[in-house]
């Protein structure tokens, strides 16, 4: 297995989003970084 696949299998979308600065709430929602969100609309 290549390193990319190993990381992909062992890292959640939540971990990646939080690593890049998204504040993921307890429901797995965060503000979308691709447009001006006032309330969370992106789900992990």
C-alpha distance matrix in Angstrom:
0.0 3.8 6.7 8.3 6.4 6.7 10.3 11.0 10.6 12.6 15.2 18.1 20.2 23.0 21.4 20.6 24.2 25.7 23.9 25.5 28.9 29.3 31.4 30.0 32.7 32.6 32.3 29.1 31.2 31.6 33.6 32.0 31.4 32.1 35.7 38.5 38.1 40.8 39.1 35.5 34.3 30.5 28.6 25.1
3.8 0.0 3.8 5.5 5.5 6.5 9.0 10.1 11.0 12.7 14.6 17.7 19.3 22.1 20.2 18.9 22.5 24.1 21.9 23.2 26.7 27.5 29.9 28.9 31.9 32.2 32.0 28.6 30.4 30.3 32.0 30.2 29.2 29.8 33.6 36.4 36.3 39.1 37.7 34.2 33.1 29.3 27.8 24.4
6.7 3.8 0.0 3.8 5.5 5.0 6.3 8.5 10.0 10.7 12.1 15.5 17.2 19.7 17.3 16.1 19.7 21.0 18.6 20.1 23.5 24.6 27.0 26.2 29.3 29.8 29.9 26.5 28.2 27.9 29.6 28.1 26.9 27.9 31.6 34.2 34.0 36.8 35.5 32.0 31.3 27.5 26.1 22.6
8.3 5.5 3.8 0.0 3.8 5.5 5.3 6.1 8.7 10.1 10.6 13.4 14.5 17.4 15.5 13.7 17.1 19.0 16.8 17.8 21.4 22.1 24.7 23.8 27.0 27.7 27.6 24.0 25.4 25.1 26.6 24.8 23.7 24.5 28.2 31.0 30.8 33.7 32.4 29.0 28.0 24.3 23.0 19.6
6.4 5.5 5.5 3.8 0.0 3.8 5.5 4.9 6.1 8.6 10.0 12.6 14.1 17.2 15.8 14.6 18.0 19.9 18.4 19.7 23.0 23.2 25.4 24.0 26.9 27.1 26.7 23.3 25.1 25.4 27.3 25.6 25.0 25.8 29.4 32.2 31.6 34.4 32.8 29.2 28.0 24.2 22.4 19.0
6.7 6.5 5.0 5.5 3.8 0.0 3.8 5.5 5.3 6.3 8.7 11.9 14.3 16.7 14.7 14.3 18.0 19.2 17.5 19.5 22.7 23.1 25.0 23.6 26.3 26.3 26.4 23.1 25.3 25.6 27.8 26.6 26.0 27.3 30.9 33.3 32.6 35.1 33.3 29.7 29.0 25.2 23.2 19.6
10.3 9.0 6.3 5.3 5.5 3.8 0.0 3.8 5.5 5.2 5.9 9.3 11.4 13.6 11.4 10.7 14.4 15.6 13.8 15.7 18.9 19.4 21.4 20.3 23.2 23.6 23.8 20.4 22.4 22.4 24.5 23.3 22.6 24.1 27.7 30.0 29.3 31.7 30.1 26.5 26.0 22.3 20.6 16.9
11.0 10.1 8.5 6.1 4.9 5.5 3.8 0.0 3.8 5.6 5.6 7.8 9.3 12.3 11.1 10.1 13.4 15.3 14.2 15.7 18.8 18.7 20.7 19.1 22.0 22.2 21.9 18.5 20.4 20.6 22.7 21.4 21.1 22.2 25.7 28.2 27.4 29.9 28.2 24.5 23.6 19.8 18.0 14.4
10.6 11.0 10.0 8.7 6.1 5.3 5.5 3.8 0.0 3.8 5.9 7.9 10.5 13.1 12.1 12.3 15.5 17.0 16.4 18.4 21.1 20.7 22.1 20.1 22.5 22.1 21.8 18.8 21.2 22.1 24.6 23.6 23.7 25.1 28.4 30.7 29.5 31.8 29.7 25.9 25.0 21.4 18.9 15.3
12.6 12.7 10.7 10.1 8.6 6.3 5.2 5.6 3.8 0.0 3.8 6.8 10.1 11.7 10.0 10.9 14.3 15.1 14.3 16.9 19.3 19.3 20.4 18.6 20.9 20.4 20.8 17.8 20.5 21.2 24.0 23.4 23.5 25.3 28.5 30.5 29.2 31.2 29.0 25.3 25.0 21.5 19.0 15.2
15.2 14.6 12.1 10.6 10.0 8.7 5.9 5.6 5.9 3.8 0.0 3.8 6.8 8.3 6.4 7.2 10.5 11.4 10.8 13.3 15.6 15.5 16.8 15.1 17.7 17.8 18.1 14.9 17.3 17.7 20.3 19.8 19.8 21.8 24.9 26.8 25.5 27.5 25.5 21.8 21.7 18.1 16.0 12.2
18.1 17.7 15.5 13.4 12.6 11.9 9.3 7.8 7.9 6.8 3.8 0.0 3.8 5.3 5.2 6.5 8.7 10.0 10.7 12.8 14.6 13.5 14.5 12.2 14.6 14.5 14.5 11.3 13.7 14.6 17.4 17.2 17.7 19.8 22.6 24.4 22.7 24.6 22.3 18.6 18.3 14.9 12.4 8.6
20.2 19.3 17.2 14.5 14.1 14.3 11.4 9.3 10.5 10.1 6.8 3.8 0.0 3.8 5.5 5.1 6.1 8.6 9.8 10.8 12.5 11.0 12.4 10.2 13.0 13.7 13.2 9.5 11.1 11.6 14.1 13.5 14.2 16.1 18.9 20.8 19.2 21.3 19.2 15.5 15.0 11.4 9.3 5.7
23.0 22.1 19.7 17.4 17.2 16.7 13.6 12.3 13.1 11.7 8.3 5.3 3.8 0.0 3.8 5.4 5.1 6.1 8.5 10.0 10.6 8.8 9.3 7.0 9.7 10.5 10.8 7.3 9.2 9.6 12.7 13.1 13.9 16.6 18.9 20.1 18.2 19.7 17.4 13.8 14.2 11.1 9.1 5.9
21.4 20.2 17.3 15.5 15.8 14.7 11.4 11.1 12.1 10.0 6.4 5.2 5.5 3.8 0.0 3.8 5.5 5.2 6.0 8.7 10.0 9.6 10.5 9.3 12.2 13.1 14.1 10.8 12.7 12.4 15.1 15.4 15.4 18.2 20.8 22.0 20.5 22.1 20.2 16.8 17.5 14.3 12.7 9.5
20.6 18.9 16.1 13.7 14.6 14.3 10.7 10.1 12.3 10.9 7.2 6.5 5.1 5.4 3.8 0.0 3.8 5.5 5.0 6.4 8.8 8.8 11.0 10.4 13.9 15.5 15.9 12.3 13.3 12.3 14.2 13.7 13.0 15.5 18.5 20.2 19.2 21.3 19.9 16.6 16.8 13.4 12.6 9.5
24.2 22.5 19.7 17.1 18.0 18.0 14.4 13.4 15.5 14.3 10.5 8.7 6.1 5.1 5.5 3.8 0.0 3.8 5.4 5.3 6.5 5.3 7.7 7.5 11.2 13.4 13.8 10.2 10.3 8.7 10.4 10.2 9.8 12.7 15.3 16.7 15.5 17.5 16.2 13.0 13.5 10.4 10.2 8.0
25.7 24.1 21.0 19.0 19.9 19.2 15.6 15.3 17.0 15.1 11.4 10.0 8.6 6.1 5.2 5.5 3.8 0.0 3.8 5.3 5.0 4.9 6.2 6.8 10.3 12.5 13.9 10.8 11.3 9.6 11.6 12.4 11.9 15.3 17.5 18.1 16.8 18.2 16.8 13.9 15.4 12.8 12.5 10.5
23.9 21.9 18.6 16.8 18.4 17.5 13.8 14.2 16.4 14.3 10.8 10.7 9.8 8.5 6.0 5.0 5.4 3.8 0.0 3.8 5.5 7.4 9.5 10.6 14.1 16.2 17.6 14.4 14.8 13.0 14.4 14.5 13.2 16.3 18.9 19.9 19.2 20.9 20.0 17.2 18.4 15.6 15.5 13.1
25.5 23.2 20.1 17.8 19.7 19.5 15.7 15.7 18.4 16.9 13.3 12.8 10.8 10.0 8.7 6.4 5.3 5.3 3.8 0.0 3.8 6.0 9.3 10.9 14.7 17.4 18.3 15.0 14.5 11.9 12.4 12.0 10.0 12.9 15.6 16.7 16.6 18.6 18.3 15.8 16.8 14.1 14.9 13.1
28.9 26.7 23.5 21.4 23.0 22.7 18.9 18.8 21.1 19.3 15.6 14.6 12.5 10.6 10.0 8.8 6.5 5.0 5.5 3.8 0.0 3.8 6.4 9.1 12.5 15.6 16.9 14.1 13.2 10.3 10.6 11.3 9.6 13.2 15.1 15.3 14.8 16.2 15.9 13.9 15.6 13.7 14.7 13.6
29.3 27.5 24.6 22.1 23.2 23.1 19.4 18.7 20.7 19.3 15.5 13.5 11.0 8.8 9.6 8.8 5.3 4.9 7.4 6.0 3.8 0.0 3.8 6.0 9.4 12.7 13.5 10.8 9.5 6.5 7.2 8.4 7.9 11.6 13.2 13.4 12.1 13.5 12.7 10.3 12.0 10.2 11.2 10.6
31.4 29.9 27.0 24.7 25.4 25.0 21.4 20.7 22.1 20.4 16.8 14.5 12.4 9.3 10.5 11.0 7.7 6.2 9.5 9.3 6.4 3.8 0.0 3.8 6.4 9.8 11.3 9.3 8.3 5.8 7.6 10.1 10.6 14.3 15.2 14.7 12.6 13.0 11.6 9.4 12.0 10.9 11.4 11.2
30.0 28.9 26.2 23.8 24.0 23.6 20.3 19.1 20.1 18.6 15.1 12.2 10.2 7.0 9.3 10.4 7.5 6.8 10.6 10.9 9.1 6.0 3.8 0.0 3.8 6.8 7.8 5.6 5.4 4.7 8.1 10.4 11.9 15.2 16.2 16.1 13.6 14.1 11.7 8.6 10.7 9.2 8.6 8.2
32.7 31.9 29.3 27.0 26.9 26.3 23.2 22.0 22.5 20.9 17.7 14.6 13.0 9.7 12.2 13.9 11.2 10.3 14.1 14.7 12.5 9.4 6.4 3.8 0.0 3.8 5.4 5.4 5.5 6.4 9.6 12.6 14.7 17.8 18.2 17.7 14.5 14.1 11.2 8.6 11.1 10.6 9.7 10.1
32.6 32.2 29.8 27.7 27.1 26.3 23.6 22.2 22.1 20.4 17.8 14.5 13.7 10.5 13.1 15.5 13.4 12.5 16.2 17.4 15.6 12.7 9.8 6.8 3.8 0.0 3.8 5.5 7.4 9.6 13.1 15.8 18.1 21.1 21.6 21.2 17.9 17.4 14.1 11.6 13.5 12.9 11.0 11.0
32.3 32.0 29.9 27.6 26.7 26.4 23.8 21.9 21.8 20.8 18.1 14.5 13.2 10.8 14.1 15.9 13.8 13.9 17.6 18.3 16.9 13.5 11.3 7.8 5.4 3.8 0.0 3.8 5.6 8.9 12.3 14.5 17.4 19.8 20.3 20.2 16.8 16.6 13.0 10.1 11.2 10.7 8.4 9.2
29.1 28.6 26.5 24.0 23.3 23.1 20.4 18.5 18.8 17.8 14.9 11.3 9.5 7.3 10.8 12.3 10.2 10.8 14.4 15.0 14.1 10.8 9.3 5.6 5.4 5.5 3.8 0.0 3.8 6.8 10.5 12.1 14.7 17.1 18.1 18.6 15.6 16.2 12.9 9.4 10.0 8.4 5.7 5.6
31.2 30.4 28.2 25.4 25.1 25.3 22.4 20.4 21.2 20.5 17.3 13.7 11.1 9.2 12.7 13.3 10.3 11.3 14.8 14.5 13.2 9.5 8.3 5.4 5.5 7.4 5.6 3.8 0.0 3.8 7.1 9.0 12.0 14.3 14.8 15.0 11.8 12.5 9.3 5.7 6.5 5.5 4.6 6.4
31.6 30.3 27.9 25.1 25.4 25.6 22.4 20.6 22.1 21.2 17.7 14.6 11.6 9.6 12.4 12.3 8.7 9.6 13.0 11.9 10.3 6.5 5.8 4.7 6.4 9.6 8.9 6.8 3.8 0.0 3.8 6.2 8.7 11.5 12.0 12.0 9.2 10.2 7.9 4.5 6.3 5.3 6.5 8.0
33.6 32.0 29.6 26.6 27.3 27.8 24.5 22.7 24.6 24.0 20.3 17.4 14.1 12.7 15.1 14.2 10.4 11.6 14.4 12.4 10.6 7.2 7.6 8.1 9.6 13.1 12.3 10.5 7.1 3.8 0.0 3.8 6.3 8.9 8.6 8.3 5.6 7.3 6.1 4.0 5.7 5.9 8.8 10.7
32.0 30.2 28.1 24.8 25.6 26.6 23.3 21.4 23.6 23.4 19.8 17.2 13.5 13.1 15.4 13.7 10.2 12.4 14.5 12.0 11.3 8.4 10.1 10.4 12.6 15.8 14.5 12.1 9.0 6.2 3.8 0.0 3.8 5.5 6.1 7.4 6.1 9.2 8.8 6.7 6.2 5.2 8.7 10.5
31.4 29.2 26.9 23.7 25.0 26.0 22.6 21.1 23.7 23.5 19.8 17.7 14.2 13.9 15.4 13.0 9.8 11.9 13.2 10.0 9.6 7.9 10.6 11.9 14.7 18.1 17.4 14.7 12.0 8.7 6.3 3.8 0.0 3.8 5.8 7.4 7.8 11.0 11.6 10.0 10.0 8.7 11.7 12.6
32.1 29.8 27.9 24.5 25.8 27.3 24.1 22.2 25.1 25.3 21.8 19.8 16.1 16.6 18.2 15.5 12.7 15.3 16.3 12.9 13.2 11.6 14.3 15.2 17.8 21.1 19.8 17.1 14.3 11.5 8.9 5.5 3.8 0.0 3.8 7.1 8.6 12.3 13.2 12.0 10.8 9.8 13.1 14.3
35.7 33.6 31.6 28.2 29.4 30.9 27.7 25.7 28.4 28.5 24.9 22.6 18.9 18.9 20.8 18.5 15.3 17.5 18.9 15.6 15.1 13.2 15.2 16.2 18.2 21.6 20.3 18.1 14.8 12.0 8.6 6.1 5.8 3.8 0.0 3.8 5.9 9.6 11.2 11.1 10.2 10.6 14.3 16.2
38.5 36.4 34.2 31.0 32.2 33.3 30.0 28.2 30.7 30.5 26.8 24.4 20.8 20.1 22.0 20.2 16.7 18.1 19.9 16.7 15.3 13.4 14.7 16.1 17.7 21.2 20.2 18.6 15.0 12.0 8.3 7.4 7.4 7.1 3.8 0.0 3.8 6.6 9.3 10.3 10.5 11.8 15.5 17.8
38.1 36.3 34.0 30.8 31.6 32.6 29.3 27.4 29.5 29.2 25.5 22.7 19.2 18.2 20.5 19.2 15.5 16.8 19.2 16.6 14.8 12.1 12.6 13.6 14.5 17.9 16.8 15.6 11.8 9.2 5.6 6.1 7.8 8.6 5.9 3.8 0.0 3.8 5.5 6.7 7.3 9.4 12.9 15.6
40.8 39.1 36.8 33.7 34.4 35.1 31.7 29.9 31.8 31.2 27.5 24.6 21.3 19.7 22.1 21.3 17.5 18.2 20.9 18.6 16.2 13.5 13.0 14.1 14.1 17.4 16.6 16.2 12.5 10.2 7.3 9.2 11.0 12.3 9.6 6.6 3.8 0.0 3.8 6.9 8.8 11.5 14.6 17.4
39.1 37.7 35.5 32.4 32.8 33.3 30.1 28.2 29.7 29.0 25.5 22.3 19.2 17.4 20.2 19.9 16.2 16.8 20.0 18.3 15.9 12.7 11.6 11.7 11.2 14.1 13.0 12.9 9.3 7.9 6.1 8.8 11.6 13.2 11.2 9.3 5.5 3.8 0.0 3.8 6.3 9.3 11.8 14.8
35.5 34.2 32.0 29.0 29.2 29.7 26.5 24.5 25.9 25.3 21.8 18.6 15.5 13.8 16.8 16.6 13.0 13.9 17.2 15.8 13.9 10.3 9.4 8.6 8.6 11.6 10.1 9.4 5.7 4.5 4.0 6.7 10.0 12.0 11.1 10.3 6.7 6.9 3.8 0.0 3.8 5.9 8.1 11.0
34.3 33.1 31.3 28.0 28.0 29.0 26.0 23.6 25.0 25.0 21.7 18.3 15.0 14.2 17.5 16.8 13.5 15.4 18.4 16.8 15.6 12.0 12.0 10.7 11.1 13.5 11.2 10.0 6.5 6.3 5.7 6.2 10.0 10.8 10.2 10.5 7.3 8.8 6.3 3.8 0.0 3.8 6.5 10.0
30.5 29.3 27.5 24.3 24.2 25.2 22.3 19.8 21.4 21.5 18.1 14.9 11.4 11.1 14.3 13.4 10.4 12.8 15.6 14.1 13.7 10.2 10.9 9.2 10.6 12.9 10.7 8.4 5.5 5.3 5.9 5.2 8.7 9.8 10.6 11.8 9.4 11.5 9.3 5.9 3.8 0.0 3.8 6.7
28.6 27.8 26.1 23.0 22.4 23.2 20.6 18.0 18.9 19.0 16.0 12.4 9.3 9.1 12.7 12.6 10.2 12.5 15.5 14.9 14.7 11.2 11.4 8.6 9.7 11.0 8.4 5.7 4.6 6.5 8.8 8.7 11.7 13.1 14.3 15.5 12.9 14.6 11.8 8.1 6.5 3.8 0.0 3.8
25.1 24.4 22.6 19.6 19.0 19.6 16.9 14.4 15.3 15.2 12.2 8.6 5.7 5.9 9.5 9.5 8.0 10.5 13.1 13.1 13.6 10.6 11.2 8.2 10.1 11.0 9.2 5.6 6.4 8.0 10.7 10.5 12.6 14.3 16.2 17.8 15.6 17.4 14.8 11.0 10.0 6.7 3.8 0.0
